[in-house]
Amino acid sequence: MTSFAHNAAPPRYEIIPDPSSADTIRVQLSGTWRINQELPAEAEIQQDLQGRSGVQRVVLETNEVTAWDSGLLTFVRRLDASLSEGGVRFDPNGLPEGARRLLRLAAAVPERSGARRSAATETFFVRVGKETLDLVRGMSEVARFLGEVTIACGRLLQGKARFRRSDLMLTIQEVGAQALPIVSLISFLVGIILAFLGSVQLLQFGAQIYVAPLVAIGMARDMAAMMVGIILAGRTGAAFAAQLGTMQVNEEIDALSTFGFAPMEFLVLPRMLALVLMTPLLCLYAVFMGILGGAFVGMTFLDLPPLTYLQATQDGVRLTDFSGGLIKAAVYGIVVAVAGCLRGVQCGRSSAAVGQATTSAVVTSIIFIVVSMAILTVVYDVLGI
């Protein structure tokens, strides 16, 4: 490609009739044709040609072009397309040899279907139809994924599932022990918030001692499990989606299938087991940290003795409160594991798809955590738990 100077002449063109043929027009280009310059529009040449009757062929000449880059190629491609629509043949043989080779290379590979965005705006009903079809296809993929997970769990119960125990232990460490700092901080602060909210009303009746069972029951029944679930959705579910999505992009999952390993057993099952095992334990730890947060408020701002606060907590909390929270935590762990692994397996084959899968995993996990919490709360109320 020809180099160009800073004080190069601006791009210009001139239309010259061909004396040897009445139906041929020559377009003489001159100056520098670079992409960072304001190039003439191909519509200008098309408009000039409309005033000349009988033109069937346009020949391009670039003898006076002093420098060029991809801007010249873009102009030539657009001019060719514009002339072809009007039934005029375009002859690019006057281009430099390098430009002709680039044009042949561009024309050798056909444009991928759907690569260009449609200029026409889709109507509301077309968009609704496409979204509905995508939803139906997504539901079928979810059903197939859940079926494969169920089969993998059945093989695990039979002792036939194939996965590395070291992967399971490593995932348990990542899900459980490495999540303790963030769970500690969030749970302690939630306990403080619950204690302050309760004390605002209870102090009006001189019943600040009931802050202790309020915090303990709130953490044990709902808040600890929900906060752990949301933390794991943003931390672990996103990590699962990113890991499996990257493996999908690098075709590692296809390689496992080729070697005879079931991806559901080798990749998904250890991650699900780790979350199902560790989420209830993290929930118990979150309840303890929440009670500590409430005790901090009770002893610091409400002047409650430590033994009095502890006794009020023991008197107000039942075993069913803890069991109900642990069941919710296990359900949330399953939801986060399924959402993270599902979005990772559904990931496309590009780097952008990995980011989309990660975001979708977090959003899906949080939505279904809230839905599950609402359903379980109604069930608990009906059962009197």
C-alpha positions in Angstrom: 0.0 0.0 0.0 1.3 3.4 -0.9 2.5 5.6 1.9 1.0 9.1 2.2 2.2 12.5 3.3 0.6 15.0 5.7 0.1 17.7 3.0 -1.3 15.3 0.3 -3.8 16.6 -2.2 -7.5 16.0 -1.4 -9.3 13.2 -3.3 -10.9 14.3 -6.6 -12.6 12.6 -9.5 -13.3 13.6 -13.1 -15.7 12.0 -15.6 -14.2 11.8 -19.1 -16.0 10.3 -22.2 -14.3 7.5 -23.9 -13.6 8.5 -27.6 -13.3 4.9 -28.7 -16.8 3.8 -27.4 -19.9 5.9 -27.1 -21.4 3.8 -24.2 -18.2 3.9 -22.1 -17.3 6.6 -19.5 -14.0 6.9 -17.7 -13.8 8.1 -14.1 -10.3 9.5 -13.4 -9.4 9.6 -9.7 -6.6 11.8 -8.4 -5.1 12.9 -5.1 -5.0 10.9 -1.9 -7.8 8.4 -1.1 -7.6 7.7 2.6 -10.2 6.6 5.1 -9.6 9.5 7.4 -10.4 12.0 4.7 -13.8 13.2 3.4 -14.2 11.1 0.3 -16.7 11.8 -2.5 -19.9 9.8 -2.3 -20.6 7.3 -4.9 -24.1 8.9 -5.3 -22.4 12.0 -6.7 -20.9 10.0 -9.6 -24.2 8.1 -10.1 -26.0 11.5 -10.4 -23.4 12.8 -12.9 -23.9 9.7 -15.0 -27.7 10.0 -15.1 -27.3 13.1 -17.2 -25.4 11.1 -19.9 -27.6 8.8 -22.0 -26.5 5.4 -23.3 -23.8 4.7 -20.7 -23.4 1.0 -20.3 -19.8 0.7 -18.9 -17.7 2.7 -16.4 -13.9 2.4 -16.5 -11.9 3.4 -13.4 -8.5 5.0 -13.8 -6.2 5.7 -10.9 -2.9 6.9 -12.5 -3.0 10.2 -10.7 -3.8 8.7 -7.3 -0.8 9.5 -5.1 -1.7 7.5 -1.9 -4.6 5.2 -0.9 -5.7 2.8 1.8 -8.9 1.0 2.6 -10.9 4.2 2.0 -10.3 3.7 -1.7 -11.5 0.1 -1.6 -14.6 1.1 0.3 -15.4 3.7 -2.2 -14.9 1.3 -5.1 -17.1 -1.4 -3.6 -19.9 1.1 -3.0 -19.6 2.5 -6.5 -19.7 -1.0 -8.0 -22.9 -1.8 -6.0 -24.5 1.5 -7.0 -23.7 1.1 -10.7 -24.9 -2.6 -10.7 -28.3 -1.5 -9.5 -28.6 0.8 -12.5 -27.5 -1.9 -14.9 -24.1 -0.3 -15.7 -21.0 -2.5 -15.9 -18.0 -1.5 -13.7 -14.4 -2.1 -14.8 -11.9 -1.8 -11.9 -8.9 -2.9 -13.9 -7.5 0.6 -13.6 -6.9 0.2 -9.9 -3.4 -0.5 -8.5 -2.4 -4.1 -8.4 -2.6 -4.3 -4.6 -6.1 -2.9 -4.6 -7.3 -5.4 -7.2 -5.9 -8.3 -5.2 -7.7 -7.1 -2.1 -11.0 -6.7 -4.0 -10.6 -10.3 -5.4 -10.0 -11.5 -1.9 -13.0 -9.8 -0.5 -15.2 -11.2 -3.3 -13.8 -14.7 -2.9 -15.6 -15.3 0.4 -19.3 -14.9 0.3 -21.0 -12.7 3.0 -22.4 -14.7 5.9 -26.1 -14.8 6.1 -27.5 -12.5 8.7 -24.2 -10.6 9.1 -25.9 -7.3 8.1 -28.6 -5.8 10.2 -31.8 -5.4 8.4 -32.6 -1.8 7.6 -36.3 -2.3 8.0 -37.6 -1.9 11.5 -39.4 -5.0 12.8 -43.0 -4.5 13.9 -44.2 -5.0 17.4 -45.9 -8.3 16.6 -42.8 -9.7 14.8 -40.7 -8.9 17.9 -43.3 -10.6 20.1 -43.4 -13.6 17.9 -39.6 -14.0 17.9 -39.4 -13.6 21.7 -42.1 -16.2 22.1 -40.3 -18.7 19.8 -37.1 -18.1 21.7 -38.9 -18.6 25.0 -40.4 -21.9 23.8 -37.0 -23.1 22.5 -35.4 -22.0 25.8 -38.0 -24.0 27.8 -37.3 -27.1 25.8 -33.5 -26.7 26.4 -34.1 -26.3 30.1 -36.3 -29.4 30.2 -33.6 -31.4 28.4 -30.9 -30.1 30.7 -33.0 -31.0 33.8 -33.6 -34.5 32.4 -29.9 -35.0 31.8 -29.1 -33.8 35.4 -31.7 -36.2 36.8 -30.2 -39.1 35.0 -26.7 -38.1 36.2 -28.0 -37.9 39.8 -29.5 -41.4 39.4 -26.2 -42.7 38.2 -24.6 -41.1 41.2 -26.9 -42.9 43.6 -26.1 -46.2 41.8 -22.3 -45.5 42.1 -21.9 -45.3 38.3 -21.3 -41.5 37.8 -17.8 -40.7 36.5 -16.1 -37.6 37.8 -13.0 -36.8 39.6 -13.3 -36.6 43.4 -10.5 -34.0 43.4 -12.7 -31.7 41.3 -15.5 -32.1 43.9 -13.2 -31.3 46.8 -11.7 -28.3 45.0 -15.2 -27.0 44.1 -16.3 -27.5 47.8 -13.4 -25.4 48.9 -14.2 -22.6 46.4 -17.9 -22.6 47.2 -17.6 -23.0 50.9 -14.4 -21.9 52.6 -13.5 -19.1 50.2 -17.0 -17.6 50.5 -16.8 -17.2 54.3 -15.4 -13.7 54.3 -18.1 -12.2 52.2 -20.8 -14.2 54.0 -19.5 -13.1 57.3 -19.6 -9.4 56.4 -23.0 -9.4 54.8 -24.6 -11.5 57.5 -23.2 -9.4 60.3 -24.4 -6.2 58.7 -27.9 -7.7 58.0 -28.1 -8.7 61.7 -27.3 -5.1 62.6 -29.9 -3.7 60.2 -32.6 -6.0 61.6 -31.8 -5.1 65.1 -31.9 -1.4 64.4 -35.2 -1.7 62.5 -36.8 -3.7 65.3 -35.5 -1.4 68.1 -37.1 1.7 66.5 -40.6 0.3 67.2 -39.9 -1.9 70.3 -38.3 1.0 72.3 -41.6 2.8 72.2 -43.1 0.1 74.4 -40.0 -0.6 76.5 -39.7 -4.1 74.8 -36.2 -3.8 73.4 -35.4 -7.3 74.8 -37.5 -8.7 71.9 -34.9 -7.5 69.5 -33.0 -10.7 70.2 -35.7 -13.2 69.1 -36.7 -10.9 66.2 -33.1 -11.0 64.7 -32.6 -14.7 65.4 -36.0 -15.7 63.9 -35.5 -13.4 60.9 -32.1 -14.8 60.2 -32.9 -18.4 60.8 -36.1 -18.6 58.7 -35.4 -16.3 55.7 -32.7 -13.7 55.7 -29.6 -16.0 56.1 -30.7 -18.4 53.4 -31.7 -15.6 51.0 -28.5 -13.6 51.5 -26.4 -16.7 51.1 -28.3 -17.6 48.0 -27.8 -14.2 46.4 -24.2 -14.1 47.4 -23.6 -17.5 45.8 -25.6 -16.4 42.7 -23.3 -13.5 42.1 -20.1 -15.3 43.2 -20.4 -19.0 42.4 -23.2 -19.2 39.8 -21.4 -16.6 37.7 -18.2 -18.5 38.0 -19.8 -21.7 36.9 -21.3 -20.0 33.9 -18.0 -18.4 33.0 -16.0 -21.7 33.4 -18.4 -23.8 31.4 -18.9 -21.1 28.8 -15.2 -20.7 28.3 -14.9 -24.5 27.9 -17.8 -24.3 25.3 -16.0 -21.6 23.4 -12.7 -23.7 23.4 -14.7 -26.8 22.4 -13.4 -28.6 25.5 -16.9 -30.0 26.2 -17.1 -31.4 22.7 -13.7 -33.0 23.4 -15.0 -34.7 26.6 -17.9 -36.1 24.7 -15.6 -37.4 21.9 -13.5 -39.2 24.6 -16.6 -40.8 26.0 -17.1 -38.7 29.1 -20.6 -37.4 29.9 -20.3 -33.7 30.4 -23.2 -33.7 32.9 -21.4 -36.2 35.1 -17.9 -34.9 34.7 -18.6 -31.1 34.8 -22.1 -30.4 36.1 -22.5 -33.0 38.8 -19.5 -32.0 41.0 -20.6 -28.4 41.0 -24.1 -29.2 41.9 -23.0 -31.5 44.8 -20.7 -28.9 46.1 -23.4 -26.2 46.2 -26.1 -28.5 47.7 -23.7 -29.6 50.5 -22.2 -26.2 51.3 -25.2 -23.9 51.0 -26.9 -25.2 54.2 -23.6 -25.0 56.1 -23.1 -21.4 55.0 -26.6 -20.7 56.0 -26.0 -21.9 59.5 -22.8 -19.8 59.7 -24.8 -16.8 58.3 -27.4 -17.2 61.1 -24.7 -17.2 63.7 -23.1 -14.1 62.3 -26.5 -12.3 62.0 -27.2 -13.1 65.7 -23.7 -11.6 66.5 -24.7 -8.5 64.6 -27.9 -8.2 66.6 -26.1 -8.8 69.8 -23.7 -6.1 69.0 -26.6 -3.6 68.6 -28.3 -5.0 71.7 -25.3 -4.6 73.9 -24.0 -1.4 72.5 -27.0 0.7 71.8 -29.8 -1.0 73.8 -27.8 -1.7 77.0 -28.8 -5.3 77.1 -26.6 -7.7 79.1 -24.9 -10.5 77.0 -26.5 -13.3 79.1 -30.0 -11.7 78.9 -29.7 -11.3 75.1 -28.5 -14.9 74.7 -31.3 -16.2 76.9 -33.9 -14.2 75.0 -32.6 -15.7 71.7 -32.8 -19.3 73.0 -36.3 -18.7 74.3 -37.6 -17.2 71.0 -36.2 -19.5 68.4 -37.5 -23.0 67.7 -35.8 -25.9 66.0 -38.3 -25.7 63.1 -37.0 -22.2 62.4 -33.5 -23.5 61.7 -34.8 -26.5 59.7 -37.0 -24.4 57.6 -34.1 -22.1 56.8 -31.8 -25.0 56.0 -34.3 -26.5 53.5 -34.6 -23.1 51.8 -30.8 -22.9 51.6 -30.6 -26.3 50.0 -33.2 -25.3 47.4 -31.4 -22.1 46.7 -28.2 -24.0 46.2 -29.8 -26.2 43.7 -31.3 -23.2 41.9 -27.9 -21.4 41.7 -26.1 -24.6 40.5 -28.7 -25.4 37.8 -28.8 -21.8 36.6 -25.0 -21.4 36.4 -24.4 -24.7 34.7 -27.3 -24.3 32.3 -26.2 -20.9 31.1 -22.6 -22.1 30.8 -23.6 -25.1 28.7 -25.9 -22.9 26.6 -23.1 -20.5 25.9 -22.3 -19.6 22.3 -19.0 -19.9 20.6 -17.7 -16.3 21.1 -16.1 -14.4 23.9 -19.0 -12.0 24.1 -21.3 -15.0 24.6 -19.4 -15.9 27.8 -20.2 -12.5 29.3 -23.8 -12.8 28.3 -24.0 -16.3 29.8 -22.5 -15.0 33.1 -25.0 -12.2 33.3 -27.9 -14.4 32.5 -26.8 -16.9 35.1 -26.9 -14.3 37.9 -30.2 -12.8 36.8 -31.8 -16.2 36.4 -30.5 -17.4 39.8 -31.8 -14.3 41.7 -35.2 -14.4 40.0 -35.8 -18.1 40.9 -34.4 -17.6 44.4 -37.1 -15.0 45.1 -39.8 -17.2 43.4 -38.7 -20.2 45.4 -38.7 -18.2 48.7 -42.3 -17.1 48.0 -43.4 -20.6 47.3 -41.7 -22.1 50.3 -43.1 -19.4 52.6 -46.6 -20.2 51.5 -46.0 -23.9 51.9 -44.6 -23.3 55.4 -47.6 -21.3 56.3 -50.0 -23.9 55.1 -48.1 -26.6 57.0 -47.8 -24.5 60.1 -44.0 -24.6 60.3 
